[in-house]
Amino acid sequence: MVPQRARGAVAARDLDLLEAAHHGGGADQDAEASDCGERRVQVVARLGGEEFGVILPNTVLRAALTVADHVRRAVMSKELMKRSTGQNLGRVTISLGVATMHKGDTVQALIARADACLYAAKRNGRNRVICETDPEFSASVATETKVA
């Protein structure tokens, strides 16, 4: 359980369509992934595969969304290079899901909401930031509930 007075946000992010670039040209999965360029970021950690989590302590939702969009734009502006050969693989985009801590949250619940937001961003066109208050996230939760 997260301490009741703790505040912060998590942004889960995944490089869009990196799988195709990886198989097609051997892209390094860590390429530019940890370069957020934001002072608020305390930890960037790999959650699995090409998915990363960015921990933003003492950050409210609006500020977390701003950081996430800055990260999205920064990644989109860079070209991916294959380290072993120097081959230019072009530009990649990322999708991000942002969630903030709620009273009584566990770390697992916070990460699960951020992850669900990330997949809502992917389902809604990629190269975007979705948070838990966005209609796209709410629609995806309602759809998953009906299916289950």
N, C-alpha and C positions, 0 to 999 in steps of 0.2 A: 504494500500500500504506500502511495506517495504521501509524504507529510501534508497535513491539511493546509498549511500556509505556503506550501511550495507553489510557484507559478512557472509557467513556461509552455513551450510548444515543441512539437516534433514535425519536421517536414520529411516525409518519405519520398525518395526520388529514384527514378529509373530512367536510364538512357533509352530513348525510343529507338526501336528497330536496330539495336546494337547487335543482336543475334545475327542478322543478315550481314552486317559489316564484319563481324568477327569471323564468320565462316567464309565469307568472300575474300577477306584480305588479311585475316589474322590480327585484327585490331587489339590493342592492349586494353583490357576492360577497365583499367584504372586511369586511362587517359583523361586528364583534366578533371576527374571525378571529385577529387578532394579540394579543388581550388575554388572555394566559395567567394573569397575576397570580402567577407563580411566580418566585422569585429565582434558581433554578438555570438557568432558560432563558437561553441565550446568544444564540440566533438562531432566529427563526421565518422560514421562507422558503417561498414558493409553489413547489410542485413541478410544478404544472400544473392548469388548470381550477380546481376548488374544493378541490384537495388541497394541504395544507401539510405541511412537515416541521418538527419541533421538535428542536433539538440540545440534548442534556443532557450536558455534559461532566462527567467524574468522577462518574458516576451509575451505581449498580448497578441490576440489573433490578427489584428490589422497590421501590426509591425511584422509578424511572422509571414504574412502574405506578401508584404513588400520585400522582405529578404528573399523569399522563395522566387518571386518574379525577377528579382535582380540576378539570382543564380541562373534561372532559366534563360534569361537574355544573355548572360555572360557565356554560358555553354554554347548557345546557338551562334554566337559571334566567332567562335574558334573553329579551326579545322583540326580534324583528328588525323594523327600521324601514326603509322606503324613504326614502333621504336626500332625493331630489328633491321628494317630496310630503308626507313625514311620515306616510304610510300605515303602519299597524301590520300587519305580515304574520304576526304570531304567533310562536310559539316554534319553534326548530329544535333538532335533536340532532346530535351528531357521533359518528362511529365512529373509533376509534384503533387503530393497530397499533404495538407496541413491540418493538424488537430492540436487543440490546447488541452491542458490538464483540467479536469473537472473535480469537484470535491469528492473525495473517496475513491478516486481513480487508482488503479494499479498501473505499473509501467506497461504491462502487457496490454491492458485495455487502451491506453493512449496510443501505443504503437499500432494496435489493430485498427483503430479509427483512422490514423494517418495512412495506413496501408490501404484501407477501403477507399479513402479519398483519392489516393494515387491511382487505383484501378478504375475509379469513376473518371478520372482525367484521361486515362488511356481509352476507355470506352467512348468518350465524348470527343475524340479527335486527336489526342496526343498534343505535345508541345503546349501544355497549359498547366495552370495551378488550380486545384479544386480544394476547398476546405469543407469542414463538416456542416457549415451553414449554407452552402451553395445548393440551389435546387437540383443540380445534376447529381449531387451526392444523395440527397433525400430521395430522389426518384430511384436511384440504384438500390438503396436500402429497402424501399417499398417493394421493388421488383424481386429482390432476393428473398424477402419475407414471404411473398406470395408463392414463389417457387418451392420454398422449403416446406 
